[in-house]
Amino acid sequence: MTRQLGTRPYQRGLADLGGGSWAWLQPDGSWGWSNAGLVTDGEANMLVDTLFDLRLTGAMLDAMRASVPSARRIERLVNTHANGDHCNGNELVSEAEIIASAACAEEMAHEDPKNMAAMKRQAGDLGELGEFFLHCFGAFDFEGITQTPPTRTFEGELDVAVGDKQVRLIQVGPAHTRGDTLVHVAADGVIFTGDILFIEGHPIMWAGPVGNWITACERILELAPEQVVPGHGPITDARGVRAVRDYLAYIRDEARARFDAGLSAAEAARDINLSDYDSWGDAERIAVNVATLYREFSGDDSAPNVPELFGLMTQLWKERRRSR
């Protein structure tokens, strides 16, 4: 397997994609370290996602405004999905029209950053689970965030004008979450994928079905963008898209074999061979992926048991650390 899927140096900050599109990158792309984007044409602009906390979002906006004059006042913001690392900073551009899929907006209402703030305050009393939580989220400040939801929603596809440039929003969820959206800037040969793509890191499938996610990858390939900005990880091209697609197909097939053999989801998560993905970060996410697949295989449409899954991820994370 190709180990390095980035197409340019993976450096923190603003990357010029050409034509008036920009990416904001946050190495190392692990838990919470998400990417965002900016699309401009003349004086018009549209932001793609905000970040996990106000400090990080503020620094991003300051850098954009210093480098891109049209970004001094954000006109529109698109949230690609409801996870806080892509929308917790919305209040800093509250003057903007905030667009998301209807499913994203509904899911966002249940992801209040106050819950993350409370969990972080309690982490010291939670033993290994708290240690893992701080490993994932300890760098972020969830205090004082005012959740700021979308002001406009859509279903299916929506074309948005940024100056004379057409930007197409394509709902592909449920997949990673219930309301995932791609942001395609055909004029610039760019697509912002949100968390449909994790590059050089294990994807995490909270919603599924896996077939929707694989189809979303195929849709990106059909659009043939020259530059692909993932939700996490370095800027990539078709190789990165295919790598994520093939990973999803692999774990689907491996999980199915173990489901049919009668293994539990936890047993299957430990048993699936991930050696081809040793260079990818956050391997403990296999616990969530297998649990979601098992619910799909059994026709169980209940919500994931998040505390239980974080407990299993904690165990897998600790086991991997001890084995190194």
C-alpha positions in Angstrom: 0.0 0.0 0.0 1.1 3.5 -0.7 2.2 5.0 2.6 2.4 8.7 1.8 -0.8 10.0 0.3 -0.2 13.8 0.6 0.6 15.8 -2.5 2.4 18.6 -0.8 4.2 19.3 2.5 1.8 18.9 5.4 2.3 22.2 7.2 0.1 24.1 9.7 -1.6 27.1 8.2 -3.0 28.5 5.0 -2.3 26.7 1.8 -3.0 28.4 -1.6 -4.8 26.0 -3.9 -4.9 28.4 -6.8 -7.8 30.1 -8.4 -9.1 31.7 -5.2 -9.4 28.5 -3.1 -7.4 28.0 0.1 -7.0 25.2 2.7 -6.4 25.6 6.4 -4.4 22.6 7.6 -3.8 21.4 11.2 -1.2 18.6 11.5 -1.1 16.0 12.7 -4.7 15.5 11.7 -5.5 13.3 14.6 -8.5 13.6 17.0 -9.8 17.2 16.7 -7.1 18.5 14.4 -9.3 19.2 11.4 -8.9 21.1 8.2 -11.0 24.0 6.9 -11.2 25.9 3.6 -11.9 29.3 2.0 -13.4 29.9 -1.5 -13.1 33.4 -3.0 -13.9 35.2 -6.2 -13.3 38.9 -6.3 -14.7 40.4 -3.1 -17.0 37.4 -2.5 -16.1 34.5 -0.2 -17.3 31.4 1.5 -15.7 29.6 4.5 -15.8 25.8 4.7 -16.0 24.7 8.3 -14.7 26.2 11.5 -12.5 24.6 14.1 -12.8 22.8 17.5 -12.5 25.9 19.7 -12.6 29.6 19.6 -8.8 30.2 19.9 -8.0 28.0 16.9 -10.9 29.4 14.8 -9.8 32.9 15.7 -6.2 32.3 14.7 -7.4 30.8 11.4 -9.6 33.7 10.6 -6.9 36.2 11.5 -4.5 34.4 9.1 -7.1 34.3 6.3 -7.9 38.0 6.7 -4.2 38.9 6.7 -3.5 37.0 3.5 -6.8 37.2 1.6 -8.4 40.7 1.6 -11.9 39.4 0.6 -12.0 37.4 3.8 -12.2 40.4 6.1 -15.9 39.7 6.4 -17.1 36.2 5.9 -20.3 36.1 3.8 -21.1 32.4 3.9 -20.1 29.4 5.9 -20.7 25.8 5.1 -20.5 23.1 7.8 -19.6 19.8 6.2 -21.0 17.9 9.2 -22.0 18.2 12.8 -18.8 17.1 14.7 -17.6 20.0 16.9 -14.1 20.1 15.3 -15.9 21.4 12.1 -18.4 23.8 13.7 -17.6 24.8 17.3 -16.1 28.1 16.0 -19.3 29.2 14.1 -20.0 32.0 16.5 -17.0 33.9 15.3 -18.6 34.3 11.9 -22.2 34.7 13.2 -22.7 37.5 10.6 -22.4 34.9 7.8 -25.2 32.8 6.3 -24.4 29.3 7.7 -25.4 26.5 5.4 -25.5 22.7 6.2 -27.5 19.7 5.2 -30.8 19.4 7.1 -29.5 16.1 8.7 -26.3 17.9 9.8 -28.3 20.7 11.4 -30.5 18.2 13.3 -27.5 16.3 14.5 -25.6 19.4 15.6 -28.4 20.2 18.0 -27.4 17.1 20.0 -23.6 17.9 20.0 -23.4 20.7 22.5 -19.8 21.7 23.2 -20.8 22.1 26.9 -20.8 18.3 27.1 -17.2 18.2 26.0 -16.2 21.0 28.5 -17.8 19.0 31.3 -16.1 15.8 30.2 -12.7 17.5 30.1 -13.2 18.9 33.7 -14.1 15.3 34.9 -11.4 13.5 33.0 -8.9 13.4 35.9 -11.4 11.2 37.9 -12.0 8.7 35.1 -8.8 6.7 35.1 -7.7 5.3 31.8 -10.8 6.5 30.0 -10.0 10.0 31.2 -6.4 9.6 30.1 -7.5 8.6 26.6 -10.0 11.5 26.5 -7.3 13.9 27.3 -5.0 12.3 24.7 -7.7 13.0 22.1 -9.1 16.3 23.3 -6.9 17.8 26.0 -5.4 20.4 23.7 -8.8 22.1 23.0 -10.7 24.6 25.1 -14.4 23.9 25.1 -15.3 26.5 27.8 -17.5 29.4 26.8 -18.4 28.2 23.3 -21.9 29.3 22.2 -23.2 26.7 19.7 -24.2 28.5 16.6 -26.4 26.4 14.2 -27.0 26.7 10.5 -29.3 29.4 9.3 -30.0 27.7 6.0 -30.4 24.0 5.2 -30.7 21.8 2.1 -31.2 18.2 1.1 -29.5 16.5 -1.8 -27.5 19.2 -3.7 -27.3 22.9 -3.6 -25.5 25.3 -5.9 -24.1 28.4 -4.2 -22.6 31.4 -6.1 -19.3 32.8 -4.8 -19.0 35.8 -7.0 -19.1 34.4 -10.6 -17.9 31.0 -9.3 -20.4 28.1 -8.7 -19.8 25.9 -5.7 -21.8 22.7 -5.4 -22.8 21.3 -2.1 -23.4 17.5 -2.3 -25.0 15.7 0.6 -23.5 12.2 0.8 -24.4 11.2 4.4 -25.3 9.3 6.3 -21.8 7.9 6.3 -19.3 9.3 8.8 -22.2 11.2 10.4 -25.8 11.6 9.4 -25.4 14.7 7.3 -22.0 14.7 5.5 -21.5 17.2 2.7 -18.9 17.6 0.0 -18.0 21.1 -1.2 -17.0 21.0 -4.9 -15.4 24.0 -6.5 -15.2 22.9 -10.1 -13.7 26.1 -11.4 -10.6 25.6 -9.2 -10.4 21.9 -9.5 -10.8 21.6 -5.7 -13.1 19.6 -3.4 -13.4 19.9 0.3 -14.6 16.5 1.7 -15.1 17.0 5.4 -14.6 13.8 7.2 -15.5 11.6 4.3 -11.8 11.5 4.0 -9.2 11.0 6.7 -5.8 10.9 5.0 -3.1 8.8 6.6 -5.4 8.3 9.6 -8.1 5.7 10.3 -11.6 6.9 9.4 -14.2 6.7 12.1 -17.7 5.6 11.1 -20.2 6.8 13.6 -23.3 6.5 11.3 -22.9 4.4 8.2 -24.0 2.6 6.2 -20.6 1.7 4.8 -22.0 1.5 1.3 -22.9 5.2 1.4 -19.4 6.1 2.4 -17.9 4.0 -0.4 -20.3 5.6 -2.8 -19.2 9.0 -1.6 -15.6 8.2 -2.4 -16.7 7.0 -5.8 -18.5 10.3 -6.3 -15.3 12.3 -5.5 -13.4 10.2 -8.0 -16.1 10.8 -10.7 -15.8 14.6 -10.1 -12.0 14.2 -10.8 -10.8 17.2 -8.7 -7.1 18.0 -9.0 -6.8 18.8 -5.3 -8.7 17.1 -2.5 -8.8 18.7 0.9 -9.8 16.1 3.5 -11.4 16.7 6.9 -8.1 15.5 8.5 -4.7 15.0 7.1 -2.7 16.3 4.2 -4.0 17.6 0.8 -4.3 14.6 -1.5 -5.5 13.5 -4.9 -7.3 10.4 -6.3 -4.8 8.1 -4.6 -6.0 9.3 -1.2 -9.6 8.8 -2.1 -9.0 5.3 -3.4 -7.1 4.4 -0.2 -10.0 5.4 2.0 -12.5 3.6 -0.2 -10.4 0.5 -0.2 -9.9 0.6 3.6 -13.7 0.8 4.1 -14.3 -2.2 1.7 -11.6 -4.1 3.6 -13.0 -3.6 7.1 -16.5 -4.3 5.8 -15.5 -7.6 4.4 -13.3 -8.6 7.4 -16.0 -7.6 9.9 -18.7 -9.5 7.9 -16.6 -12.7 8.0 -16.3 -12.4 11.8 -19.9 -11.5 12.2 -20.9 -14.6 10.3 -18.5 -16.7 12.4 -20.2 -15.5 15.6 -17.4 -13.3 17.0 -18.5 -10.3 19.1 -17.8 -6.8 17.8 -15.1 -6.3 20.4 -13.5 -9.7 19.4 -13.6 -8.8 15.7 -12.1 -5.3 16.3 -9.1 -7.0 18.0 -8.9 -9.8 15.4 -8.9 -7.8 12.1 -5.4 -7.5 10.7 -4.5 -3.8 10.2 -0.9 -4.3 9.3 -1.4 -2.7 5.9 -2.4 0.4 7.7 0.4 0.5 10.3 1.4 4.0 9.1 -2.0 5.4 9.6 -2.9 7.0 13.0 -5.7 6.3 15.4 -6.0 2.6 14.8 -8.2 2.3 17.9 -11.1 3.6 15.8 -11.5 0.1 14.4 -13.7 -0.4 17.5 -16.3 2.1 16.3 -16.1 1.0 12.7 -16.7 -2.7 13.6 -19.5 -1.8 16.0 -21.3 0.3 13.3 -20.9 -2.5 10.8 -22.2 -5.1 13.2 -25.3 -2.9 13.8 -25.7 -2.7 10.0 -25.3 -6.4 9.5 -28.0 -7.2 12.1 -30.4 -4.5 11.0 -30.0 -2.6 14.3 -30.8 1.1 13.7 -30.1 2.2 17.3 -27.6 4.9 18.1 -24.0 3.9 18.9 -23.2 3.4 22.6 -20.6 6.2 22.7 -19.3 5.6 26.3 -18.9 1.9 25.7 -17.1 2.5 22.4 -14.7 5.0 24.0 -14.0 2.4 26.7 -13.0 -0.2 24.0 -11.0 2.4 22.1 -9.2 3.2 25.4 -8.3 -0.5 25.8 -7.0 -0.8 22.2 -5.0 2.4 22.5 -3.4 1.2 25.7 -2.6 -2.2 24.2 -1.0 -0.6 21.2 1.1 1.6 23.4 2.3 -1.3 25.5 3.2 -3.3 22.4 5.6 -0.7 21.0 
